[in-house]
């Protein structure tokens, strides 16, 4: 039976929906504006004429980006880093989180403390570079995947989820039926942990997609560079061309729209992926907090 709403409930709902609407507008509008600006003529963008829809529709910025040959190589590299890296990340994170979530695992408190310790203290950039050189990973694809194979924060998220949703009795029942630890993890824990797996997949995939710093530190071969580095090259090269154009008195306006077009090119694939994971993402974030 639905309770009748009184004046206080009505006022609360009005305030709540108004606040959420403002937050939604503040969140969505910048992306809408950037999209419109990327399809507008540069003079309209610089003149402040773009508010919501494209003005003097133009695809010149995208043509400038898409004809850059290295862009497609970088796209392929980034897809490789995302697919291979995320698969390895999720597998290793779940394999580590599963034993740490079991009450019978000896030494889990000490191991968890060591993992948390790494969230606050690390060796730093120079020792990390020396380690990568000693391991022979410099200027290889593995330099983009192995250093961040397991995130301490994501590991703790997965551990908390497994503690709250995978009881020891279920694992013991699988052991009685003759299942090994690996079989229990693959056939029981993984299927029951799809929400947190989706959360980990999204976190790791976005991290790999946006990789930039590791690439400029560990990679030298341009054919191994990810998308973000190549997009930066496009913007920087256009800036240099604009400086040269200023010298001869022929200022180029294309740089302004190219910056917005690169944002769209870099974020569109992740935005297309998120709707397929949204259901699991929300469930994985909230389910642990709804159970005692």
BELRASUL-V822053 format. One record per backbone hydrogen bond with DSSP energy under -1.0 kcal/mol. NH is the residue of the N-H (numbers start at 1). CO is the residue of the C=O. If there is no record, write none. Layout:
# BELRASUL-V822053
nh;co
NH;CO
NH;CO
This chain:
# BELRASUL-V822053
nh;co
10;6
11;7
12;8
13;9
14;10
15;11
16;12
17;13
18;14
19;15
20;16
21;17
22;18
23;19
24;20
25;21
26;22
27;23
28;24
29;25
32;28
33;29
34;30
35;31
36;32
37;33
38;34
40;37
41;55
45;41
46;42
47;43
48;45
49;44
58;39
63;59
64;60
65;61
66;62
67;63
68;65
71;68
74;70
75;71
76;72
77;73
78;74
79;75
80;76
81;77
82;78
83;79
84;80
85;81
86;82
87;83
88;84
89;85
90;86
91;87
92;88
93;89
94;90
95;91
96;92
97;93
98;94
100;96
101;97
102;99
105;102
108;105
111;107
112;108
113;109
114;110
115;111
116;112
117;113
118;114
119;116
120;117
121;117
128;124
129;125
130;126
131;127
132;128
133;129
134;130
135;131
137;132
139;218
140;137
143;140
144;141
146;142
149;146
155;151
156;152
157;153
158;154
159;155
160;156
161;157
162;158
163;159
164;160
165;161
166;162
171;167
172;168
173;169
174;170
175;171
176;172
177;173
178;175
179;174
184;180
185;181
186;182
187;183
188;184
189;184
190;185
192;188
193;190
197;193
198;194
199;195
200;196
201;197
202;198
203;199
204;200
205;201
206;202
207;203
208;204
209;205
210;206
211;208
216;212
217;213
218;214
219;215
224;221
225;222
230;226
231;227
232;228
233;229
234;230
235;231
236;232
237;233
238;234
239;235
240;236
241;237
242;238
243;239
244;240
245;241
246;242
247;243
248;244
250;245
256;253
258;254
259;255
261;257
262;258
263;259
264;260
265;261
266;262
267;263
268;264
271;267
272;268
273;269
274;270
276;273
277;274
278;274
281;277
282;278
283;279
284;280
285;281
286;282
287;283
